[in-house]
Amino acid sequence: MSQYRVGYFVGSLSSTSLNRVLSRALIRLAPESLEFTELPIGNLPLYSPDFDSAYPPEPQALKDAIASSDAVLFVSPEYNRSIPGALKNAIDWASRPWGQNSFDHVPAAVIGASPGQIGTAVGQQSLRSVLSFCNARQMTAPEAYITAPPGLIQDDGEVTSESTAAFLKDFMQEFADHVARVLTVLPRS
């Protein structure tokens, strides 16, 4: 079985982020074929095309980390029916300058948790639109809009509901299968 390096984004900068806790659960439940590295977004300056000719160190480190990943996983909340500004800023940095898009043909998946009833459905729709423009190879099913009341996921990533744990485990297996399929057709160089 092949090993795949997955760079993952946590869309929230909050120290108490529900989606950071969800990322721990996903890592715990993922197949052994996936190895995870967080792609940090908190120290990126705001993107401007003025930097396209000379990238600052933090955005260049982000592009390098994506280049060394086989796939990317987005674990993000929904802010105002869209994606958090910090995550959008990171995507803008990674997809620029023109012609040097770090997401081109990269296998990707999107998931998010919220205490609200619609999970992160609308935010994910916005994120999927951006990733489509960036030519990421998105896993389209299963969709995963996790409604997470307090206590569903412990700080260490343990999921207290057997049905939610089973769903998340299946999601991560589907992601591993998606990564393998995409990389068979479009290997990363």
N, C-alpha and C positions, 0 to 999 in steps of 0.2 A: 504494500500500500504506500502510495506517495505521501510525503509530508508537504503541507502548504503553509506558507507564512501569511497570516492575516493581519493587516494593519486595521485597527478599529478607532473610530471617532466617537467620542462622547460629546454630544451636542451642547450640553449644559456646562457652564463654568461653576455652578453652585457646588459648594463643599458638601452639601447634603443631597446631591442629585439622585433622584430616583433612577434615572437612566444609567448612572455610574453603577449603582447597585444591580440593575438589570444586566449590565455588561459582565459583572462578576458571575451572575447566574448563567449567562450564555456560555462563558468560558468553562465553568464547571460541567455544563451539560453537553459540551461540544464533543464530537468524535476526536479520538487521539491523533487523527491525521491533520488536525489544525493546530497551529502554534500562533499565539496572539502577542501583538505589541501595540500599545496605545499610541496613537498619533496625536500628540498634544497640540491644542489650538489656543491656549490661554495667553501666550506671550507674543502672538503675531501682531504686528502693527496693522493698521487699516490699509487694505490694498489700494494702490493707485497705479495707473499705467506709467507714472513717472519713474517707478522702480523697475520697469521691464528691462532696461538695459543693464542694471546692476542690482540683483536681488540682495536684500539684507540677509544675514545669517539664519534667522529663524525661519523665514519662508523657504529658503534653500534647503534647510534641514528637513522641512516637511516634504518637499518634493523628493529629496533623496530617500526618505523613509518610505514613501509610497513606491518609489522605483524598486526598493528592495523587498517590497511585499508582493505576494502572488495575487492577493485579493484585498478588498476593503469591505468593512462592515460599519454601517452607520447606526448608532444607538442614540436616538435623539428625542427630546421632548418637542412639543408643539408650542410655539409662542405666537399668540395673536393670529391663529389659523395659518401659520407658516413655520419656517425654520428659524432657530435662533440666529441672531446676527453674527455671533462668533463662528458658528459653523459655516454660514454663507461666506464669511470673510476667508476662512480657510480654503473653501472650495475655489473661491476666486483666485487666491494665491496659487493653489496647486494647478489650476487650469491655464495659467498664463506663464510667460508671454505667449502671444498668438503663435501656434505651431508647436508649442511645447507643453501640451495638455497632459498632465500626469495621470488622468483617468481614462485616457483613450484605450478602449478594449479591455479594461481591467474588470474582472468579475466583481460584482458588488451586491450587497443586500442591505435592506433598510428595515429597521424595527424600532419601536419606541413604546414607552410606558407613560401613563398619566393616571392620576386618581379619578379623572373624569370618565364618563360613560362612553365617549367616542374614542377613547385612547388617544392616539396621535394620528388619526386617519387623515385629517386635512393637511397637517404639517407634512406627512409623508407624501401626499400628492404633490405638494410644492417641491419637496426634495427630489422626488422622482423626475419631475419636469426638468430641474437643473441638471441632474445626472444624465438624462437623455441627451440634453444639449452637449454635455461633456463626453458623450459616446461611451459611457460606462456600460458594461454588459450586466444589466440588472436581473436579479432573480425576481420574477413577477409573482410567484406563488410558492409557498403560502404567504398571504399577507399577515402581518402581525401587529395589531393594534392592542396593546396590553392595557387593560383596565386594572390598575394596581392599588387596591385599598391598603391602608397601613397594615403591616405584618405579612403581606403576601410573599415578599422577598426580604430575607434577613440581610443585614449589612455585609455578611461574608458571602452572599450569593445563594444561600440555601432557599429553595422555593418551598413554601409550606403547603401548597395545594398540589396534590398528585396530578390532577388534570392539567394544571398550568405547567408543571414541570414536564409532563409528557409532551405537551404542545411545544414547549421551548426546545426540548431535546429533538423532536421531529424537525422543527424549524432549522436547527443547526445541522442536522444530518442532510436535509435538503440543500442547505447552503454548501456543505462540503461536496455534495454531488454536483451542484451547479458549478463550483469552482473547477472541479475535475473536468467536466464537460467543456467549459469555455476554454480552459488551458490546453485541452486536447486539440481544439480547432485553432486557437489563437495563442500559441505559447508566448510567454513573456521572455524577452531577450535580455 
